[in-house]
Amino acid sequence: MLAVITHSLISPVEERSDMEPGILTLVSRIVHAVHAANQRRLERQIGEYVETNGGRITDDLERRIGQYFC
């Protein structure tokens, strides 16, 4: 799929058994959940944009997606 969709600035958190639950763990989980929700929303919007513009990804459409969504 498009590099726009797969590119992620935040890497997944590794689960560690020695990590004690605390405020930083909670904040990290919240940040990752918000990022994942935003990524799903962006992918859904790009899918809708592709459908409304013919349903096929062309070079021109990919360029417009990069300009509009990035």
BELWO-V105123 format. One line per field, one symbol per residue. ss: DSSP state (H for helix, E for strand, - for the rest). psi: psi as a letter, one per 20 degrees, with the letter a starting at -180 (. if undefined). burial: I if it has 24 or more other C-alpha atoms within 12 Angstrom, else O. A space follows every 10 residues. Layout:
ss->???
psi->???
burial->???
This chain:
ss->--HHHH---- ---------- --HHHHHHHH HHHHHHHHHH HHHHHHHHHH HH------HH HHHHHHHHH-
psi->aqhhgipphp qqpppphipq pahhgggghg ghggggghgg gghgggghgg gikiiporgg ghghghhgi.
burial->OOOOIOOOOO OOOOOOOOOO OOOOOOOOOO OOOOOOOOOO OIOOOIIOOO OOOOOOOOOO OIOOIOOOOO
